[in-house]
Amino acid sequence: MKTNLTTRAFVILLLTSTAGTALAQVPTPSAPKEGATLELAEIIVTARKRKENLQDVPLTISVVGADAIARTGAENINDLAEQTPGLSIKPGFGRTGGGRPSIRGMSSILGDANAAFFVDGVYIANNINSYQLDNIERVEVIKGPQSALFGRQTFSGAINFITRRPTNEMKGQAKLTVAQYDQIEATGYISGPVIEDKLLMEINARKYNFGGDYVNADNGKRELGAQNSTNVGGRVLFTPTENFEAILSVGFSKDRDKGYIYGFQGSAKNNCYNANVVGAIGTTPRASSRARGFYCGEVETLDSYAYNNDELEALGYHGLEREFYRTSLALNYEFDNDWSVTSTSAFNHNESITGQDNTLVRSTAPSLSISARTQEDYSQELRVMSPQSDRIRGLAGVYYFHDDQPEGYSVVQATGARQHFDSKDGVRSRSAFAMIEGDVTDDLTLGAEARYQKETIQDTDEVLGAANGAAGKPTNLKKAKFDAFLPRFTARYKVDRDMTLFATAAKGNKPGGFNSLPTDAQPAEVQRLRDAGLGVFDEEGAWSYEVGAKGTALDAVNYSASAFLIDWTKQQLTRGEPYIRTNGTPNSAALIQNAGKSEIKGFELDVSGNAADWLFLRFAYTYVNAEFVDFYDEVTEEIYDTDGRASRLVNGQPNPADVDGLDGDLKGNKLPQTPSNQFTLTTQVTQPLSADLDFVWRTDFAYESKRFSQVDNLNHTGDSLNVNMNVSVEAQDWTFALFARNLLNDRTPLVVTRLLDFSKPIFRPNPLGGNQLTFLRDFAVSAPRKRQFGASFTYRF
C-alpha cells in the first residue's frame, strides 16, 4: 500500500525526534538515472573483510556511494565528511596537513591520526585529501575501534575507499567542471574487456586546478589556497577460472600548491590573563609571573592573510610539492567447498617538499623553512575464510607492515643550497588476527574478533650535511616496542526482517613513539627538551561500548541509531615548546604529550527515506560529550599563574610551592578540536521533464558546533553551517549541473592553533631559579573556502 507524503514525512521526523539516547547512521541513497522513484536497495559493505548486507552488520557504518558523491559535487574526503555524522575533518593547513579525521570526538592534533584511511582495504600511511573520487564505488566510514580486523591506527574508526571494479562491457565517463576562482577539473575513465570474461581493465585520470580564493597581502594576487593536481590510475582484473581472481591496482598523483590560508592573530589581540610586567632586563620586559597573555572567547577569521609565495618560487619551491605512487595486488581463490584464501600486497611511495612561511606577514625579507621528506611502505596480508553460509563461520590471517622515512633535505634560505640527511625512522608491525561468529538461534548471532600486534618504532636524530654536499648520517638510534591484544565482541538480534538490534565492545590502541625534535636547534636546547621528558610519548588506548538499532520502516525509510561510551587513556596531545636555533633566532616546536584519562559519551541518529516518489529526505545527528577525567597540564597552569611558581612538576606532582592554586587540573574540560553537536540535512527533489530527462534539485546542510582550540577551553572556533546546492538535468547518458558551495559564505575558522608571538619576547620567572626568556602567546587562524558557484557536464558511454 502506498503511503502518502504526510505520513512518510511524519515517520521520518518521528524517528528523528524520539530516538532518545539511541542513534546512528545509514547511507544516503540518491535518485536513479531512470524514473523518479527511490527504492531501498540492498547495500553491500566489506567492513569486516567479507561481503555483507549493511543492515546485518552489527556496527555503525556510514556509506557514501558514487551517485551521492556526484550529486554533492564532492572533491575530496573533506567534502564527504560533511555527509557523515560523527566524522569531522578540517584541513586547516591546506593539503600539507590534509586535515585529521575525528570520529566521535576522538581527535588528534599532531602525530598519527586516530582514524586511518584505506583504499580497497590497504592502509594508507599518508594523507589522502587529493585522492580522486571519480573511480570510487563507495566510501565506508566504520565507527568505533577497528583494530581487531583493520589493525594499526584505527582505534576510533576506519575510512575505506572502495574503488570501482573493471567491467566486462565497454563503458566510460568524461566530466568537466568549471567554477569561480579559476577552478577547472577534468576527469574520466574507460573500462572494458581485454579478453572477454577473463581479463578486464580500467584506466582513469584527473586534472584539477583551483586558482585560490584569498588575496595574498604579500603581493596583491588572489592566489592563497591555490591547488593543482594530476591523478592517473588503473586496475586490471584477471579471472582465468571461476575460483580465482587477481586485481592489480596502480595509481600516481602529483600535487603542487601555493601557501594555504593561515595567519597569526597577533598578541595585541590578547584579552585575558596578560603578563604582569614589573621591569625589564635590558630592553626586554620582565614579568612577575609565568602568564604571558591569552585570547578568550570566539576566534574569528582574519581580515587579511599573507604568504611569501613569490620568495619561495624565486628559490624554486612552492607551499607543497608532492608525488605519490600507490600499488596493490589482491589475489583470491575460492575452493569448491566455499572456503577461500586471500592475499593482499601493497607498496606506497611518497615524496613531499614543503615551503613554510614562518612569519605569515607581508615582508621583503621573509623567514622561510623549506624541507623535503621521503616515505615509503609495503605491506602483506594473508587470510583464510570459512564458508559464510555455515552456522558457525570465521576467518583468520596474518599481517606485516614496513614503513621507512629514509632521507630528506632542508634548504638554506640565503643561498638556496640543500643540506641532505639520511634517516632510519620507521615502523615495523606484525600481527595475527581472527574472527569467529555463530548463530545461537535463527535470530541471535554472537561474534568475537581479536588481533595480537607487535610493533617496533624507531627514530634517529637527523644530521644535516654540508651545503650541497653528502648527506649527514643519523645518530642516536632509538627503538620502542609495543605489544597489544585487541579484541572486539559483537551481538546481533533480528527482531524481524525490518529491524536489527546490535551491541559491541571493542578495544583499540595507537602506539607511542618519539617526538621529532627540531634539527635546527642548538644541542643544548635539544637536550633540554629531552630532560623535560618530551623526547618520547606513550601508547594510548580506548575501550568502546555501543548499542544500536537499524532497519527500515514503511518500505520507504532507512534508520540507524546507536549510543556509545568510550574510555580513553593516555591521550596523545600537543604542546608548543620554544627553542633557539643554531643561528641564534627563536622558533617553536610542536611536541606530543600524554593526557591521563578521558571519557566520551554520545549518540548518533541517521534517518533517510522517500517522503514521496519525488522527495528524498535525510536527517543525521551526532551528539558527543567528550571530557577529561584525569589530566593535569602544566601549560594550562601557566596561563593562570600569579606567583611565578607554576608549571613545573616535582616527582610527577604539581609543585608544592605553587600557592595560587591547582589551575592546571583539567578534569571536566572538553577535548580540543571536537564539536559536541553535528547534523546533516539533505533534501532532494526529482521531477521528470520528459520521458528521457529528470530535473534534480539537491540541498545539503552541514552543521558543527564550536570546537575548542586547546585543552584549556578558553577559546573556540564558533559554530559553522555549510550549505551546498546542486541543480541538475539528467539523461541516461549525460548530466548538466549548476552548483553552489558554501552558499551562505560561512567564515568559521577551520583550525585555531596556539602558538607564540616571536616579535614580543619577555622574561618570566623560572621555577628552578632565575629568569627564562620566552614570548607572548599568539594564535594562528585558518579560513575556509569562500562561497563558490560553478557548473559541470558529465557524459557517460
N, C-alpha and C positions, 0 to 999 in steps of 0.2 A: 504494500500500500504506500503510495507516495505521500510524504509528509509535507505540509505547506511551509512557506517561508517563515511565518511567525513561530511555528512550533520548533523548527530546526534551529533558528537563531536563539530561541529561548533555551533550548537544551545546551547549546554551546556556552551561553552566558551562565546558565545554572551550574554547569560543571566547573566553570571558571571561578564562580563566586562561592561555591560551597565545598570546595576541596579540603577546607580546613588545613590540617598540617600534612596532608598528602600532596604529592605533586610529581612532576617530571616533564618529559618531552617526547615529541614524536616528529617524524619527518614532515616537511611541508610539501604536499602534492601540488601539482600545477596542472593547468588545463591541457588536454591532449591536442595534437595538431589537427585532429578532425573532430568536429562536433563540439558542443559546449558542456556536456555533462562530465563531471568529475567522478570517477569511480575509485573506491577504496581498494586499490590493487595490493597484492601481496608484495612486501618489501623484503628482499633477501639481504642479510648482512653477514660479515665474516669476523665479527668482533671477538669470537672465541676460536679463531683459526679453523672454522668449518662453516659451511653454508647453513643458515638458519633463518626462519621467519622472524622478523623484528619483534612481533608480538609474543613470540615464545621465549625470547632471551631474557633471563632473569637479571637484567642490567638496565640502567638508564642510558639510552643511546639516542643521539640526535643524528639524523641523516639529511643531508642536503644533496639533492640529485641534480643531474645535468640540466633538466628543464628549469628548475628553480634558480640555478646559477645563471642561466641565460636570461631569465626574466628579471632578475635583480640587477643585472649588469655588473656582477661582482668581478673585480680584477684580481683579487688575491685573498689569502686566508684572513686578512684583517676584515675584509668585507663580509666574508662568510661568518665570522664570529658574531656579527650583528644579527644573524639569523639563528643563533644558537644560544638559548638561555643557559646561564651558568658558565658560559665561556666569555672571557674578556681579553682582548688583545689590543694594546695601544702602542703603536710604533712611534714613540716619542723621539727616537734617534734616527729617523728615516729608515732606510734599508740597511744601514750599518749595524744597528742593533736588531732590527727586524720586528721588534715587539714580542714580548714574552707572553705565552698563553697562561692565563689564570683560570683555573677551573674550580668552581665552588669556593672561592676565596683563598685558595692556596697559591698565593702569588710569590714571585721572586723578583729581585732587582738585579742581582749580579750572579755570576756563576751559571751553572746549568739550570735550565728551566725545570719547573716541577711537572710539566706535561711534555710528552715527546711527540714528534712528528714521524709518520711512517708513510712510505709510498709502496703500496701493494705488500704491506707487512714488513718492509725493510726499514730499519731505523735510520733516520737522517740526523747526523750529529750537528749539522749547521742549520742556520735559519732557512726557511722555505718561502719567504714572503715574495719572491719573484717567480715562484713556480707557476707555470702556465696552467690555466684552468680549462683550456679548450679540449684537453684529452682526458678529462675526468668523467667517470661514470657516476660517482657519488663520493661524498666525504662523510665518514663515520666519526663522530665525536663520542667517545666512550667515557662515561663519568666514573669517578672513584678509582682507587688503586687498580692498576692493570699489570702489576709486577709479576704475578704468577704466570701469565701467558705471554706478555709482551716484553718483560724484562726491564732493563735499567731506565731510569728517569721517567717512569710512568706512574709515580705514586699518587698523583692527583688525577690522572687520566691519560688517554691516548687519542691522537688525531690521525686517522688513517685515510690517505688519499687512495682511492681505488680507481685505477686507470681503465680506459675502455679496451676491450679485447678486439683484436683484428677480426674482421667479418669474412664470411665465405661468399659474400656478394660484393661487387664493386660499388662503393659509395664514398661520399666525402662531403666536405663542407668548406666554405670560404666566408669569412666575416670581416667587414671593415667598420671601424668605429672612429668617428671624429668628434672632437669636443673642444670646449674652451681651453685656454691656456696651452695652445699648440699641442693638444693631445691627438695622436693618431695611432691606431693599433690595427694591425692586420694579422689574422690568424687563419689557419686552415689545416685540414688533414685529408688524407686519402687512404682508404682501407679496402683490401680485397685479396683474392687468392693469387698466389704464385703458382701453386699446384692445388687444384680444387680439392677441398676436404682434407688436404694433407699439410700444406704449407701456406699460411696466411700472413699478411704483413700490413702494418700501418706506418705511415710517415706523417709527422705533424710539425708545424713550425709557427713561430710567432715573432712579430717585430713590434715593439712598443716604444713610444716616445711621449713623455709628458714634459712640457717646457717650463714648469714651475709656476706657482700662483702667488708668490710673495715677492715684492720688490726688495732687492738687496740694497740696504742702506750704504754698503761699502762702495758700490759702483753705479747705483741707479737703475740697474737692469732687473726686469722681472724674471728671476731665474732660481730663486730659492725653492727647494723641493723638486728640482728637475730630475727626471729619471729616464734612463734609456736601457732597454733590454732586448736581447736576441735569444730566442729559445728554439732548439731543434731537437727532435726526438723520434723514436721509432720503436716498434715492437714486432717481433716475429713469433708466431705461434706454429709449432710443429707437432702434428698428431699422426705419427706413422701407423698407429694401431688404435683401437678403441680403448685400450687400457693405459696408454702412455701419452703424456703431453709435455712439451718443453716450451717455455716462454722466455725469450731473451728481450730485455728492455734496455735501451740506451738513451741517454739524454745529455744535452750540453746547453748551458746557459751562460750568458755574458751580460754583466751589468756595468753601467757607467753613470754615476750620479754626481750632481753638484752638491754643495753643502745643504744640510737639512735645516728645518725651521726651528731654531733653538737659540735662546738668548738669555743673558743674565738680567735679572730684575734690578739689581743694584742694592747695596747695603743701605743706601739713603732711604729706601722704602721700608726698612725695618720699623715696626710699630710696637714692639713689645720686648721686654727683657733685655734692654740695651745695656752696653758695657758701662760700668761706673768708673769713669776716667778720673784719676786723682793726681796725675802728674805726667811726667814724660821721662824717657831715657833717650837722651839726645833729642832728636826731633820726632821720635815715635811715642805715641800716647801710651800710658801705663794705667791699667785698671786695677781695682782693689779686689775684684772677684773674677771668676773664670767665665762668667757670662759675656757673650760677645754680640748680643743683638739677635733678634729673630723677627720673622714675619708671621703674624697670627691672622687667621681668617681665610676667606676665599681668595685664591690667586687667580688673576686674570691674564689672558694672553697680552703680549707686549704691543705697544704702538708700532714698533718697527723692529726688524731683525737684520743682522749683518753677518756675512760670512766672507772671508777673504779668498774668494774663488779665483780671482784674477792672478793673485800671487801664487796660489797653488798651481794653476795651469802654466804660469811662467816657468815653474820648475819642472813641468811635465807631468803633473799629477792632478787628481780630482778628489772630490769628497769620498768617493768609493769607486774602486775598480775591482771587479770580482769575476772569476771564471770558475764554473762548477761542472765537473764531469760525473755522471751517475750511470752505473751499470748494474744489472742484476740478472740472474738466471734461475728460474724456478723449474724444477723437474718433478713430475707427479706420476706415480704408477699406481693403478688400482687393480688389485687382484680379483680373480673371478669370485672369490668368497666375500668381496666388498671391503676387505682390509686394504689400506693404502699407505704408501710411504711418500714423503715429500722432502725434497732438498731445495733450499734457497741460499744462493751465494750472491754476494754483493760487494762492489768496490766503489768508493766515492773519493773524489779528489777535489780540493777547493784551494784556490789561491786568491787572497784578498789583499788589496792595498788601500789603506785609509789615509785621507788627508784631513787632519783635525785643526780647526782654528781655535786656539786656546783662549783668546780674549773675546771673540764674538762681538767686536765693535768695529766701527769704521776706523781704518788705520792704514797709514802708508808704510809702516814698519811692523807688520803683524808678527805674532808668535805662532808658529805652525809646528805641528808634530805629524810627521809622515812615516808610516811604518807598513811593513808587509809581513804576511804570515802565510805559511802553507800548512794545510791539514789534510790528511788522508786516512781512510779507514777501510777495512774489509771485514766481512762477517760471514759466518756459515751457520745455518740451522738445518738440522735433520730431525724429522719427526715421523712417527708412525701412528695411524689412527685405526680404531676398530670400526666395524660396521655401525653406522649411526641409527640403524633401524632396530638394533638389539635393545632389549630391556635394560641391560647394563652395558654401557659404552664408555669409551675414553680415548685418550691419546697420550703420548709420551715423546719427549725429544731432548736434544742437547743443542747448545748454542755457544758460539765463540765470537767475540768482538775484539778487534785490534785497532787502536787509534793512535796515530802519531802526529806530532807537530814538529817536523824535523828541522825547519830552517825559516829564516826571515831576515829582514834588514830594517834599519832606520836611516833616515835621510838627514844629513847635516844641512839645515836651512840656509846657512850663509853661503855655502858652496855648491849645494846640490849633490855632494858626494854621498855614496851609500856605505853604511857600516853594516856588514853582514854578520850574522851569528848563526851558529848551529844549536840545536836543542835536542834533548832526549825526553821532552814532555810527552806524556801519552797515557793510554788506558789499556789494560788487558782484562777482559771479562770472560769468565767461563761459567756456564750454568747448565743445570738439568731441570726439566720441568715435566709435569704430568697432570692429567685431569681424569677424574672418574665421575660418572653420573649414572644414576639409576632411577627407574620408575618404581617407586614404592607401591603406588596404586596407579590406576589409569589417570588419576588427576594430580597426584603428588609426585614431584621429582626432586631428589636431593643430589647435590654435587659437591665435590671438593677438588681444589686445584692447589698446586704448590710449585715453587721454584727454589732451588738451592743455588745460590750465586756466590762466586768468589771473584773479587775484583782487586786488581793492583793498579794504583795510580802513582805515577812517577813524575817528578818535577826536577828541573835544574835551574840554576842561576845562569841566565844568558849573558854572555860577554860580548860586547860589540867589538868587532875587529877594526883595523886601521881603515881610514877613509879609502874607499875603492880598492881595498886590499883583501887578504884572505879572511875568511870568517873566523870570528872568535870562538873558541871551544868552550862548551858549557862546563860549569863547575858545580860542586856540591849536589851531587845526585841524591835525591831523597825518594823513598818509596813508602807508601801507606797501603795496607791491606785491609779489605773489608769483606767479611763473610756475612751472608744473610739467608735466613729461611723465610720465605714469603708465601703464606697460604691465603686462600680465599675459599669461603664456604657459601653455597647458594641453595636456596629453596624456592620452588615454584609450585603454585597450586592453581589449577584450572577450575575456576568457579563454574564456567560454562564456555561455550565456544566463543563468546564475545568478551570475556573478562579473565585476566590472569593476575594473580597476586604473587609477589616475589619478595625475598629478603636476602641480604648479603652481609657478610662480614669479611673484610679483607685487610691485609697488612701490606704497606708499601714502604719503600725507602729510597733515599738518594744518598749515595756515598759521599763521604767528606773529601777533603783534598787540600791542596796547597794554594795559598794566595799568590798571585803573580806580583811579587814585589817589584817596584819600579827599577828598570835597568839604567835610568839616568840619574839615580840618586847617589849621593855621597855614601861611601861604605859605612861610615858611622851612622847614617840615617837608616840604612838597611838593617844594621844590627839593632838599632833602637826599636824598629818595628818588630823584629823577631823577639826581642826581650819582652815586648808587651804582649806576646802570645799571638801575634797577628800573622805569623808565617803559615799557620795551619788551621783548619776548621774541621769539626767532627761531622760524622754521618747524621742525617736526620731521618726520622721515620714517622709513620702515622698508621693508626688503626681507623678504618672507616666502617660505619654501620649504616645500613639503608633498608627501608621497607617501601614498597610501592605497589601500584596497580596500573595496568594498561589494558586497553581494549577498544571496542567500537560500540557505538550506540546508534539506533535508528537507521542502520546501514548507510549512514552518511557522515558520521562524526568519529574521528580518532581522538583518543585521550590517553594521557600518561601522567601519572602523579607519583611523587615519592618524597619521603622525608629522610634526612641524613644527619649523622653525628660523626665528627672527625676529631680524634685525639691526636695532637701533633706535638712531637718532642724535638728539641734541638733545632728549631727552625733556623735556616741559614739566611741571615740578613746582612745588610751592608752598613759600613761606617766609613766616613771620609777621614783620612789622616794626612795632614800637611807634611811635606818633606822639602829638603833643599837639594836642588840638582847639583851635579858636579861643576856646573858653571856658576854656582852661587845664587841662582834665581829660584824663587819658590814655586812649588807645584803641589798638587794634592793627588792622593791615590785612593781609589775606592776599593775597600777590602771587605772580606766576608767574616762575620762573627756568628756565633750560635746563640739563639734565644733559649729560654728554658722550656716552657710548655705553652701550647695554645689549644683552644677548643673552638670548633666550628659547628654551629647548628643551623639547619636551614631546610627549606623545602622548595620543590620545583613543580610547576604545572604547565602542561602543554595541551591545548585543545584546538583541533582544526577540523574543518568539515565544510560541507556544502549546505549553506542556508537555503539555497535554491539552485536550480540547474545552472543559473548564470552567475551565482555569487559564492565565492570561496572566502572563508574567514579563518583566521588563526590568531590565537592569543597564547603567549607563553610568558611565564613569570617565574623569577627566581628570587628567593629571599635568603640572605646569608648573614648570620650573626657570628662574626669571626673576632675572637678576643684573646688577648694574652692571659694566661692563667698564672704563670710564674716567669717573670723576666725582669731583671734589674739591668738598666742600660746607663752606663756612666756618661755617655754622650748627652743623653737627656738630662742627667743630673747637672751637667754643666750649665744648661740653659737657665735653670732656676737658681744657680749658686749666688750667694751673697757674702760668703765669708772666705772664699778662696781655698777651701779645704776639700772641695768635692772632687768626684770623678776619678779617684784612684782607689782601686780595691786593695785591701790588706788581707792576705791569706784567703782570697776569694770572697771576702765580705766587704761591705761598704766601710769606708774609712771611719773609725770611731771618733776621730777628731772633728768630723763634719757635724757642726752643731745646728745647721739651719734646716735640717730635715732630710728625710729619705725621699727626695723628689725624683729619683731615677727608677722607682718601683712602678712598673707599667701594668700591673695587674688590672684588668678591666679595660685597658686601652684596645682600640680596634687595630687589626692588622693593616699595614700600609698597602696602597695600590689595590684595594679591594672594595668594589661597590656593594653596599648592603642590599640594594634593590635593582633588578633588571627586568624589563619587559620588552617583548616584541609583539607588535600588532601588524597583521597583514590583511589587506582586503584586495580581492582580485575579481574583477567583473569581466565576464566573457560573453560577447554578443555576436551572433553571426551577421555578417554584412551581405553575404550571398552564399550560394551552395559551396563555394570554394574558399571563402575568406572569413576570418574571425577578427573581431576587434577585442583587444585585451587591455585592460587598464589595471595596473597593479601599484599599490602604495604600501611601503614598509616603514613602520615607525620603530625605532630602537632607542630605548631609554636606559640610562645608567645613572644611579645616584652618585653623590660625591665620593671621591677616593682620597683618603689622607695620604700626603706625600711621604710621611715617615712615621715611625713608631710613637713619636711624641704627640701625634694627633693635633698639632697646633695650627696647621694649615691644610688646605684641601683644594681640589680642582673645581668644586661645584658640580651641579647636575648637568648632564648632557642629554640632548634629544636630537637624534639624527633622522631625517625624513628623506627617503628616496622614492622617486616615482618613475614608472616606466609605462609608456603608452605605445602599443604596437598593433600592426596589422599583419596577420599571419595567414600564409597559404601553405599548401602541402610542401612546397619546395623553396619557399623564401619567407623572410620576415623583415619588415621595416619597423624600426622602433625609435621613438624620441624619449629621452630620459633626463631626469634632474637628480643630481646627487647633492646631499646636504641642502635640501631645498630651503630650510629655514636659516641657513648660513650660521649654524651653531659654532661658537668660538670657544667652547670649553677646552682648556688645555688638555693635551694628551697625557703629558707627564710633567710633574713638578719635581725637581731634583735639588736636594740640599747640598750646597757647595760653599765655597769661600770667596770673598772679595779680595783678590791679591793686590789690589791698589790701595787697600786700607789695612796696613799692618798695625798690630797692637801687642804690647806686652801684658801678660797676666800672671798671677801667682802660679808657681809650680808646686804641687802638693809635696814634692820631695825637697823643696827648698829653692829659693831664688825666684827668677822670673823666666817665663817661657814666651818666645816670640810666636805669635800666631796671627790670624787675620779675622776681620769681622765676617759674620755669617752672610751668605748670599744664597739666592735661589735661581736656578735656571728653569725656563718655561718653554715648552714646545707647543706649537699651534697645529690645529687640524687643517685638513684641506678645506678650501673655500667652496662656496656654492658653485656648481658647475652644470652647464647644460650641454647636451650633445645628441648625436644620432648614430644609429648603426644599421647596417644592412647585412643580412645573412642569406646565403644561397646554399641550398642542400641538393645534392645529386646522388 
